[in-house]
Amino acid sequence: MSESVYVSECLSRAEKYAELLPQLYSLTADEPELVANLANVSAALKSVFGFFWVGFYFVKGEELVLGPFQGPVACTRFPVSKGVCGAAATRMETVLVPDVDAFPGHIACSSESRSEIVVPLVAAGATRLVLDVDSDLLDDFGPEDQQGLEAIIAMLGKIHFAG
């Protein structure tokens, strides 16, 4: 088991995701504890990309509840029907927001967050959790982030929710 990740800084974002994914698989595949794996994935994404905030929210009934994260203190819980996280959880699809101030119902856990991408983990027809990534830059996320983060969520889904 690897206990660190290394991704070259000179790579494009797409190349960084491609280099990171097998390392995350190696780090998480043999660990049965979901929370431990989410903590390491958060730390790896924050370290490799330098995003403002990276973390997970669990779907608990009608609420989203804070899970492992890296970054400033975050909102602890909010209705699953609210915000970008709630939109991704409810729609069961990735939501990419170039300007959070233009997103109706955005929940501002930090005034420094400017753009956001949220990827749901859907298993057995229900959203189990969401990966929330915030940037302090406007329009900081693109198709390469969506593809890379969706691949990470798919990997976590196979490890923890398959079968």
C-alpha positions in Angstrom: 0.0 0.0 0.0 1.3 3.4 -1.0 0.9 6.1 1.7 1.7 9.0 -0.6 0.9 10.2 -4.1 3.1 12.0 -6.5 2.0 13.8 -9.6 4.3 16.0 -11.7 3.5 19.7 -11.5 4.3 20.3 -15.2 1.4 18.2 -16.5 -2.0 19.4 -17.8 -5.0 18.8 -15.5 -6.2 15.9 -17.6 -2.7 14.3 -17.4 -2.6 14.9 -13.6 -5.9 13.1 -13.2 -4.6 10.2 -15.4 -1.5 10.0 -13.2 -3.4 10.3 -9.9 -6.2 7.8 -10.5 -4.1 4.6 -10.4 -2.3 5.9 -7.3 -5.7 6.5 -5.6 -6.8 3.0 -6.5 -3.7 1.6 -5.0 -4.2 3.7 -1.9 -7.9 2.8 -1.4 -8.6 -0.6 -3.0 -7.6 -2.7 0.1 -9.0 -0.4 2.7 -12.6 -1.3 3.6 -13.3 1.8 5.6 -15.1 4.4 3.4 -14.3 7.4 5.7 -10.6 6.6 5.6 -10.6 6.4 1.8 -12.6 9.6 1.5 -10.1 11.4 3.8 -7.2 10.3 1.7 -8.9 11.2 -1.6 -9.6 14.7 -0.3 -6.0 15.1 0.8 -4.7 13.9 -2.5 -6.9 16.1 -4.6 -6.1 19.2 -2.4 -2.4 18.4 -2.6 -2.2 17.7 -6.3 -4.4 20.5 -7.6 -4.3 23.1 -4.8 -8.1 23.6 -4.9 -9.6 25.9 -2.3 -11.8 23.2 -0.7 -12.2 19.5 -1.4 -14.5 17.2 0.5 -17.5 14.9 0.7 -21.0 15.2 2.0 -23.0 12.1 2.9 -26.7 11.8 2.0 -28.5 11.2 5.4 -32.2 11.1 4.8 -33.2 14.6 3.6 -29.9 16.2 4.5 -26.3 16.4 3.3 -23.9 15.9 6.2 -20.3 16.9 6.1 -17.7 14.1 5.7 -13.9 14.1 5.3 -12.5 17.3 3.7 -9.5 19.5 3.2 -9.7 23.2 3.4 -11.4 25.9 5.6 -14.2 25.0 8.1 -17.3 24.0 6.1 -21.1 23.9 6.5 -21.9 20.9 8.6 -25.4 20.0 7.2 -28.1 21.4 5.0 -31.2 20.1 3.1 -30.5 17.8 0.2 -32.7 20.1 -1.9 -30.4 23.1 -1.5 -27.2 24.4 -3.1 -24.9 22.9 -5.7 -24.4 19.8 -3.7 -28.1 19.3 -3.4 -28.6 19.8 -7.1 -26.0 17.1 -7.9 -27.4 14.7 -5.4 -31.0 15.3 -6.5 -30.2 15.1 -10.3 -27.8 12.3 -9.8 -25.4 14.0 -12.1 -22.3 16.2 -12.0 -23.0 19.9 -11.6 -20.3 22.4 -12.7 -20.8 26.0 -11.7 -18.4 28.6 -13.3 -19.7 31.4 -10.9 -21.3 30.3 -7.7 -22.9 33.8 -7.2 -24.9 33.1 -10.3 -26.2 29.8 -9.1 -29.7 30.1 -7.7 -29.8 28.9 -4.1 -26.0 28.6 -3.7 -25.0 27.9 -0.1 -22.0 30.1 0.7 -20.0 28.2 3.3 -17.1 30.5 2.4 -17.2 33.9 0.6 -13.9 33.0 -1.0 -15.4 30.2 -3.1 -16.0 31.4 -6.6 -16.6 28.3 -8.7 -17.6 24.7 -7.9 -18.0 21.2 -9.2 -20.0 18.5 -7.4 -20.0 14.8 -8.5 -22.5 12.4 -6.9 -21.8 8.8 -6.1 -24.9 6.9 -7.1 -25.4 3.3 -6.2 -28.5 1.1 -6.3 -30.5 4.0 -7.7 -29.7 6.5 -5.0 -27.1 9.2 -4.3 -25.0 8.0 -1.4 -22.6 10.9 -1.2 -21.2 13.8 -3.2 -17.7 15.0 -3.9 -17.6 18.8 -3.6 -14.7 20.8 -5.0 -14.5 24.6 -4.7 -12.1 27.0 -6.2 -11.3 30.6 -5.3 -11.1 31.4 -9.0 -14.0 32.0 -11.4 -14.6 29.4 -14.1 -11.8 27.1 -12.8 -13.4 23.8 -13.7 -13.8 22.2 -17.1 -14.4 18.9 -18.9 -11.1 17.5 -17.7 -12.1 18.0 -14.1 -15.5 16.5 -14.7 -14.0 13.4 -16.4 -11.3 13.1 -13.7 -13.5 13.5 -10.7 -16.2 11.2 -12.2 -13.5 8.5 -12.7 -12.5 8.9 -9.0 -16.1 8.6 -7.9 -16.6 5.6 -10.1 -13.6 3.9 -8.5 -14.9 4.6 -5.0 -18.3 3.3 -6.0 -16.8 0.0 -7.2 -14.7 -0.4 -4.0 -17.4 0.5 -1.5 -20.8 0.0 -3.1 -20.5 -2.8 -5.7 -22.3 -6.0 -5.1 
